[in-house]
Amino acid sequence: MGVFVFLPLVLPLTALPIARLAERHLHPRRAARLLTAVAVILASCSTLCLGLLVVVGTAQLPGNPLPDSWSDPEVREAVPHDQFVGKAAIVALLLVAAACAYAAARQHRFHALAHRTLDASPNRSEVAVLRDTSPYAYALPGTPSRIVVSTGMLACLDPAEREALLAHERAHLAGRHHRLLFAVRLAGCANPLLRPLMSAVTYSTERWADEEAARVTGDRRTTARAVGKAALVSRRASAPPLPAFAAGPVPRRVAALLGPVPPDRRWPPALTPTGVAAYVAAAGTALSALSALNAAIALFLALKAATPL
């Protein structure tokens, strides 16, 4: 395997420049999908290489269930500093598994609690208005999907702004933004170097929903005003692990809504900072996938050669 097994652990650094540039210069729909795809691929390659290192590290432990031949010197030589790296990978993979399990459990608990709360209400419409002075609004996926909004939030908005709020939350549900956010959250748990992409995807999904709300209402200024008001009144409220109306860097969202509609390009122009960053991220992602594949094949061949017939 050599150094190839370590490359996917650090190649997520190549995606950091595109995280900020994409949210500024790409259409938010394109940015959210691009950043999520990059994060998921890089996280998968990183986790695969950790798993390969764990195989080498576990084979060194007494009483392990793996074949004894897997701890032979020719197998350990496939990994530089195999004794330290192999055992460190065991700890790292356990931490990754624990972090991913915690994120999944937190989201599941919130979904279950929210759906139980709504099931107890006689109101079965798309928009569930909860009598609560605390201002909040969020999109709740499920069967059926619902928009949850408190009376405290509605009291702060005029009718046109309420229409923008509902259009925003409908865009979250139609775009399945909760899936993008959950995928990039797990990617950040798998490799901490990918955590900047979490905030970038959160911002991009909010901007995506903002643009859809502005298109539906036909008034970008009213949508911007609704976003600003919602952020001011809900700044002390705890944010759910779901797309929420007042999430993300609100001043930048408002400024973007007061500007022109962003161009909907599939890929940024090559001779721009965003284009260069996109190509660097694509090259890093491809190199990470090739490195993980090379390491997996090398370890497979080493284990096969060490295993008696």
Secondary structure, 3 states (H helix, E strand, C coil): CHHHHCHHHHHHHHHHHHHHHHHHHCCHHHHHHHHHHHHHHHHHHHHHHHHHHHHHHHHCCCCCCCCHHHHCHHHHCCCCCHHHHHHHHHHHHHHHHHHHHHHHHHHHHHHHHHHHHHHCCCCCCCEEEECCCCCCEEEECCCCCEEEEEHHHHHCCCHHHHHHHHHHHHHHHHCCHHHHHHHHHHHHHHCHHHHHHHHHHHHHHHHHHHHHHHHHHCCHHHHHHHHHHHHHHCCCCCCCCCCECCCCCHHHHHHHHHCCCCCCCCCCCCCCHHHHHHHHHHHHHHHHHHHHHHHHHHHHHHHHHHCCC
